[in-house]
């Protein structure tokens, strides 16, 4: 079953890419007591994700935060080292927190997986954005396969 607005975000562990190396963080702790704009991409360094999705949130991070959002975060089914390198390559410092989900536990728990096998990617997370308020989904915008519209920074910003 796919997560819906009003549902609590499931308990999973992410790995945050930090300067000191990978750091485990539970979703319960990450989302507790604050508003987080989270977006999911099928993979770091992939074409749409690198050309549009992540750069849009880097560019709009301050505007999103000005609307009462405490943190902007990106997740993908990649390891923390890849997410860290991708973040560095895109200048995310102080703007977007990179949350690695190498085993795909988060999209699986949300019911938002996709099969990227024909591209050699295996099971990944769908492209989506959500606003999470104290661990509860306040907004959810899931893309149709092959699309990039409703999960963009611009779209989420317009909905805040």
N, C-alpha and C positions, 0 to 999 in steps of 0.2 A: 504494500500500500504506500502511496506517495504522501509525503508530509504535506500538510495544509496550513494555511494561515490560522493561527490560534493554537497550533500544536507546539509542544516543547521540543526543542532541538535534542536529538538523541545523545546519549553519553558515549563519546568515542575519544580516542586520543589522537591528537595531531602532533607533529614535530615542527617546532618553530625554528627557522633558520636564524641564528644569532651570530654575532661576531665571535662569541666564545665557543661556537659549535652548535650542534643540534640540541634542542631543549624540548623535552616532553611537556605537553600542555593538554589538559583535559578540556573538552568542549564545555563541561559544566563550569569550570573555573573561567575559561576564556569569555564566555557570554554573560556571566553573572553580574548583575547590578549595573548594566550599561547597555547602550545601543551600539550595535555593530552592523556595518554594511559589509556583507560577505558576498564575494562572487566566486564562482567555480568555473574553471576552464578544463577542457579535455586534456591539455598537456602543455607544460612549459616549452618554450621555444617553437611551438607549432605556429603555422602562418597567421590565422586570424587572432589567436591569443596574443601573439607577439606584436602584430601590426596595429591592432585596434583595441582588444579587450583590456589588457593590463595598462597600456599607455593612457587609455581614456580615464581609468581610475586614478592613475598617478597625476594626471593633469587636473582632474576634478576633485581630488582628495580634500583640499581646503574648503571648497564650496560645499561639499557633502558634510564635512565636520561643522561648518557654520550653520547647518540646519539641525544641529543637535545630536549628530552622530559622534560617538566617542572614538571609534576606530574603524578603519577600512581594512579589510583583509581579503586575501586571495588564497584559494585552495585548489589543489590539483592532485591527481594520482601520480605523484612523483616523489622522489626522496628529498630530504632536506638539503642535500648538497646541490642538487639540480635547482630546487626552488631558490636557494640562496644565490646561486650564480645567475639565474634568470632575473632575480630581483636587482642584483648589482648591475647587470647589463641594462636595466631599465630605470635606474635611479629611484628606487622605491624608498630609500632611507627616510624615515620620519613621515612617510605618506601612506604606504601600504604594507601591512604585515603579511609575510609569506608563511602559509601553513601547509606543510607537506602532509600528504596522506598516502604514503607509499603502498599501503595494502588496500586502499579503496574502501575503508570501513565507513567513512562519512557518507558518500553517495549511496552505498548499499543500505545503510540505516535509514536514509531519507527516501529510498525508493526512486532514486534519480541516477541510476547507472545507464551507461550506453555501451554497446558492443563495438569496439574499435578494431576488432580482429582483422578485418579486411585491409586495414592500414598498418598491421603489425603492432597495434597498441594494446590489445586485450581489452579487458573491462575497465572503463574509465567513468568519470563523473560527467553528467550532462553539463551543458553550458547553462548557467542560471545565475541570478543574483537574488539576494534576500536581505531584508532588514530584520535583525533579531533584537528584540527588546527584552532584556533580563532573561534570556534563555528561551523566549517564546517568539515564534515566527510572526512578525507583524506584516511583512510583505514577502511575496514569492513570485518571481518572474522567470519562468522556464522557457527556454528557446525551443522552437520547432527544429527538428534535425536539419543541419546545414545552414541555419539562420544565425544572424547576429543583429538583434534589434532590442528586445525587451530586457536583456541582461546587461546592457551597456551602462556606463556611468551616467551618461546624459539622461537615459530613460529613468534610472533610479533617482537621480537628482530631481527630475521633474515631478516625481511621485512623493517627494519628501515635503 
